[in-house]
Amino acid sequence: MSTAVLELTDVSKDFRGLRPLRIERLRVSAGECVAIQGVDLAMAEVFVNLTTGATLPDRGEVRVFGRPTSSIADSADWLTLLDRFGIVSDRAVLLDGLTPLQNLAVPFTLEIEPLAEAALSRVRGLAHEAGLIPTDLDKPVATLDAAARARVRLGRALALDPELILLEHPSAAVDRPGSVALARHVREVARNRSIALVALTADCAFAAEVADRIVTLDARSGRLKESRNGWGFGRWLG
């Protein structure tokens, strides 16, 4: 069996929603692309916070890269762990008045206005990898469409060479053609880098294109129902 980068076992976390986030069992292997459906925006934020160790479950265990998040010793230990994740989320603030290249530089330099020459080659590489078109690179981010802004966030998520990408409803504001193109591109990036990804999405077309495996959460029980290749019929895991 391949190495797991993420394991959730009998997890429950109350976040003052209709019901707690419950996940009976989830295992994501190294290099695997998994889409999870049935998780709304609020639950997605809780899931990402649990996965990255920002919060601990009320019950159960979350293990990332082979260690339980309960073993995180202090803030320095947590920040080191956090660098192993790339997060694509609307909660990740973009600087709307700056260009995509300047936004992509934020994770590793403060010299963004103007952009430091030493960082330029690196951020152009990230822009290309994220699928941004050259004509968008010198425009303010505020003028870009939703698909291009999602790609800026993807580039930011890749900046520190993560081992696991987490995507929170990345196609929510993107039209169908853009969503499919984005999903295919994200999956290609994950394959090229040989890294795992978990996409939390309500977009069936996005899920079918981005994932090797699609699971749907039953929020009442925490069980995950699996389907493959976008088909809606599957089996209960566990």
N, C-alpha and C positions, 0 to 999 in steps of 0.2 A: 504494500500500500504506500502511495506517495506521501510525502511529508505534508502535514496540515499547516496552513498559515493562519487559519481561523477556526475555532471550535466554540460553539455555544451549547451548553448542556443544562437543561432544566432551568432556563433563565426566566426570571420575572423582574420587571421594573415598573413601579408605579410612577406615572408622570402626570397624574390628575386628569387623565383623559377618560373616555367612556369606560375603558378597562385598561389594566396594565399591559405593557408590551410583554408577551409571553412567547418564548421560542423553546420548544421541547428539545430539539437537537438540530444543529446545523454544523456541517463540516465542509470547509473549502480547502482544497488541496493546492499546493504550489503550482502556479501556472494555470489554474482553472478559472473559467469565466462563468459566474453564476448570476442570474437575475432573480430577484425576489419581488413578487407581486403581492398585493393585499396589505401593503404597508403605506399608510397615508403620510403626509408631510411631517406631522408632529411625531409619529412613530419612527419615521426615517431619521430624524434628528436624534432621538433617543438611541436608536440602533447604532448610529455612528459614534455617539458619545460612549456607549458601552464598549464598542469594538476598539476604540482608540484608548480606552482606559481613562477617559475624562470623568466618567462616573462608574460606580460599581453596581452590579445587580443587587436587588433586594434578596434574591434567592438564586442559587445556581452558580455556574462558573463560566467565565469567558476566558479563553486562552488564545493568545496571539503569538505567532512565531514560536510556539512551543512553551510559552510561559503564561501563568494566570495573571490577569490584570490586577488581582488583589496583591500581587507581589511587588508592585511598583513602589519603590522606596521613598522617593521624594520628587520634587518638581524637575530636578535635573534629569533624573531617571526617566520621567514621563516625557520630557521634551526629546530625549534621545530616541525613545520608542516612537514618538509621534513623527519623527523624520522618516520612518520606514513606511508611512502611509502617504498616499496622494488622495486628496479629497476634492471632488467636483461637486460643488453645491452653490446654490444662490446665496447661501449665508456667507460665502467667501466674498468679501467686498471687493469690487473692482473700482479703480479710480477713474471715473467716467471722463474726466477732463484730459486724461493722459492717453497715449497710444497703446495698442496691444503690446508693442515691444517694451515700453516702459513698465506696463503692468506685469509682464513676464519676468522682468528683472527684479521685482520686489523681494522674492524669497532669498536672494543672495547679494544684493547691494542696495545701499541707500542713495547712490548716485544715479538718479533716474531723470533729473531735469536740469541739464541735459543728461542723456544716458551716457554712462561711462564707456569709453571706447573699449576697454578691456572686457566688458560684458556683452558687447554688441554681437560678436560672433556666436556666443552661447545662446542669446535670446533669439537670434534669427534661426538657429537650429531648432529651438523649442517651437517657434512659430510654424516652421515647416512641418515638424513632426505632428503638431496639433491640427494641421490641415488648414491653417489660415491662408487666405489668398494674398499675394504680395500687395495688391492695391488697397487692402484694408490696413496695412501695417502702420501707416502714418496718419491714420484718421483717429480722432477721439473715440474712445470705446463707446461713449454715449450714442454715437451715430450708427453703430453696428446693429445688425439684426440679431434676433435671439440665438440663431444657430452659430453665428460668429462669436458671440459673447460666450456661449458654451465652450467653444474651442479655445478661447482665451483662458477660461477656467481649467480646461484640460491641460493646456500648456503649463499653467501655474502648478497644477497637481504633479506634473512630471519633473518639475525643476530640480528636485533633490533626489532623483533616482529612487523612487519608492519601490517596495516589494509587493504592495497591495494597493490597488486603487478602489476607493469607495465613491459611488455615484449616487447622489440624492436627487431623484426625479429630474435627471439632466435634460430631458426633452419636453418638460411640461409646457414650455412657452414656444416650442419649435413646431413648425408645420410638418405634415406627414413626410414629404420627400426629404426635408432637412433632417428629420428624426432618424429615418432609415440610413441616410448617408452618414450621420454622426455615429450611429451605433456600429456600422460596419468599420468606420475609421477607428473608433475606440478599441474594437476587438483586434484590429490589425496591429495597433500600437501595443496592446497587451501581449500579443503573440510575438511581435518583433523583439520585445524586451524580456520575454519569458517571465512575465509577472502575472499575478492573480488579480481578478477584479470581482467586485460585488456591486451590482446595479440594483438599487431600490427604485422601482418604476411601476406606474400604472399603464404604461404604453406597451401594448402587446406586440406591436410591430418592432419597437425598439428592443424589447426583451428577446424576441426571436432572432434578431440579427446580432446582438451583442454577446449572447450567452451560449456556452456549451450545455448548460443545464438551467432549467427554469423551475422555480418552486413558488407555490402560492401559500401564503400564511392564513391559517384559520385562527383569527385573533382570539376566539373564545378558548380554544384548547392549546394553542401554541404549536400545533402540528403543522408540518410542511408537506404539501402535496406536490409531487414532482411530475413534470412533463418534459418532453424533449422535442427539440426542433419546432417549437412554437405550438405543438398540438395541445389541446386543452384537456386531454384525458391522461390520467397518470395513476400513480399508486401512492398510498400514504407511506411516508418514510417512517421507519421504526416499527 
